[in-house]
């Protein structure tokens, strides 16, 4: 009886071992795409934006911060909050960003190679108090 169970276990191991296959997805390549990370809140504080470049899926992963870009946060009413590079690819506004509820804000970026980017405008919404946390 013990040998029978052993044969069943060995048979299952052989079957499952032989079912392993590798899957390599076919991915579109976007070499050097600009990656933008940041968040603007209603806290009237300094805003940070992190700029980096994408890497290929098949290459070793490493951080490539976007250096010497011109970055600013703009409001629909015309206020501008320029940012300075405080680390490799990390930009912080020179002054606190004073936001108004209902006003739209967008991000403007000009990279060192002269390319210009502008995010879509997003409205600052009112914060909602949290009654409880479940």
C-alpha angles and dihedrals in degrees: 000000000000091000091050091055090046091053091050092051092047091048091051091049092052092047095048093042091055093052096068114112131166121238120205111187121219104238130188111241121230103180115202097356111174111247115203123194124178147114134217118203138179091252095102092231138128113293124220128206125188119206123192141151126249123245129211117267091236095050124083111272117249136151117259108184117200106242131204098011123153107236130179140161113225133193128213089244090061102259114143128201109191119203132214128212108255097171139001102311094344117120127186127189114254091227133027112275108241105206128195123210111250095020121118124238133189139179124240122198131180114185126212091257090059100256115141127211132185125186122221116268116263125192120232105240128206116265117246118221115240112234097189143340117236 
